[in-house]
Amino acid sequence: MQNIGFSPAEAKAKVGDTIEWINKDILSHTATAQNGDWDVTISANKTATTVLKRSGEVDYYCRFHPNMKGHLTVAPQ
């Protein structure tokens, strides 16, 4: 997260992987999955993690800045 955006905005991973969210902005952000799989709040200049539990296509966004959007393709293990 930098300059009010996710970078990269699209990524691939697999079930069991740990996603590390790195917030390089001076504002707090969230990584909120639209399907309810996760909702992580990341304070300014901090990191947080999420372990992927289900496969599928996941769109996510920041609840504080709804124009921040991303897409994650999660493959089975």
N, C-alpha and C positions, 0 to 999 in steps of 0.2 A: 504494500500500500504506500503510494507516494503520489503527491500532487493530486489528491482526491481521486485516486483511481487504483484499480487492482492491476498488478503487473506480474506475470502475464494475465490477461483477462480470460484466456482459455488454457486449460491444462488437462493432463491425463494422469491417473493414478490407479491403484488397485485396492481392493478391500484389504484392510489391515495396515495400510500405509498411514503414516502420521504426516499431516499437513502442518507446516510451521507458518503461521501468519506473522509477518514482520511489518509493523507500522512505522514508517519513516516520516510520517506527517506530524505536525504539531497539534493535530486534532485527534480525538478518539474516533474509532471506527468499529463496525461490527462486520462479521462474515456470517450472514444469515441465509441458510439454505431455504429456498422457497418450498421444498417438500417437507420441511420440519426436521431433517436429519441433524442439523446442528445450528447453534446460534451462539457465536463467540464474540465477546467484547474485547477489543484490543486498545488499551490506552495509548496515548501519544508516545512515540519512541519506545514502544515495548513490543514483546512477542507473546504469542499464545499458540496452542496446538489443538488439533482435532484429529482423532483416529477415525478412519473411514470404516463404516460397519456394513454398508450395503452397496451393491453395484448398481449402476444406472447413470443416467444423465442428470446432473444437478445444476440448476441455475441458482446463483446466490447474489446477494446485494448487501449494501450497508444500510441499516435502518436509519442512521443519522443523516446519510447522504444518498437518497434513493437512486440518484443517477450513477452511482458506483455499482457496476454489475460485472459478474463473471460467470464462467461456465466450466464445470468440471466433469469429465468423463471418468467414471469409476468402473474399472474392469473387475471381474471375479478374481479371486486369489489364484 
